[in-house]
Amino acid sequence: MTNAKKILIALFGLGILCVAIFGILLLSPVSASNNSYAQTVSSDTTTSPSPSPSPSPTVIPPASKAVVRHALKQERVAKRAWKEWNRARWSFGQKPVVFRKHSSLRPPRFASEAVWLAAGKAWRVDTRLYRHRFGLLWQEMNHPHGNAWEKWRPLVRWTWPANLVDTVVAIIHYESSGSEFVYNRGGSGAYGLMQLLPRPAGVTYAYDQLVYAYWHKYVAAGYSWSPWAGCRAFSY
């Protein structure tokens, strides 16, 4: 082989080597860029926080059966006190009053314990209010002021049926003129508003006299006015 051919072959190999080196140098930045992008994507994927779920509403459990039963018991007690007060109002000829509005709105069964406890407390307040108002009327009923016999009409309405009230007031007028403790010492020994005869043991005040007169005289006589046969204040 001649020297010229050897030189050509060497130059050709050197050219190939240069092209290879140049290609390597050219592709290295692209590979680095791709690796950096892959790392960025991977980092974004792994480190970004996942969206937090929206908070669920708090569920309040319903009141227990024991709490509901206790509250409803307070309602029944309040209604009994309310009815007693209204009856006393009727005895004085006053119009009835409706059960308090806030108390009549009973909570739904599955309301919370706090709601039922508040309702029970409101009914207890009602009970105290109605009993207080009844007590004032009861005091006035048993210790009345005014006309000698008409002042007893509210108490008569409380103790006797409504259709008999006028007759009882007339008997009180005739028998005692409305004197609660009058006692016929020198005669028959009759006692009290309706001159009960004989005087019943343990019966002193007007309320007891009127109750005794109804059950032990009027009803015992067959729903008859015969125990007051001598009374001329009414027709029987």
Number of C-alpha atoms within 10 A of each C-alpha: 5 6 7 8 10 11 10 11 11 10 12 12 11 12 12 11 12 12 12 12 11 11 11 11 11 11 10 11 11 11 11 11 11 12 12 12 12 12 12 11 11 11 11 11 10 9 8 8 8 7 6 6 6 6 6 6 6 6 6 10 10 16 17 14 12 9 16 24 13 13 22 17 15 20 23 13 15 26 20 14 21 25 17 16 24 21 18 24 20 15 20 17 12 11 11 14 11 10 15 13 7 11 19 13 9 14 14 11 12 15 15 17 17 12 17 25 15 13 23 24 16 17 24 18 14 23 21 14 16 20 17 14 18 21 14 12 19 18 10 16 22 15 14 18 12 8 10 15 21 18 18 26 20 22 22 23 22 21 19 16 10 11 9 11 18 14 15 24 24 19 22 24 19 18 23 21 18 23 19 22 15 17 18 15 9 7 7 13 14 20 24 24 29 28 26 23 16 10 17 15 6 8 16 14 14 22 19 14 23 23 16 17 23 18 13 14 20 16 13 12 13 9 11 13 18 13 17 19 11 9 18 12 16 15 8 11
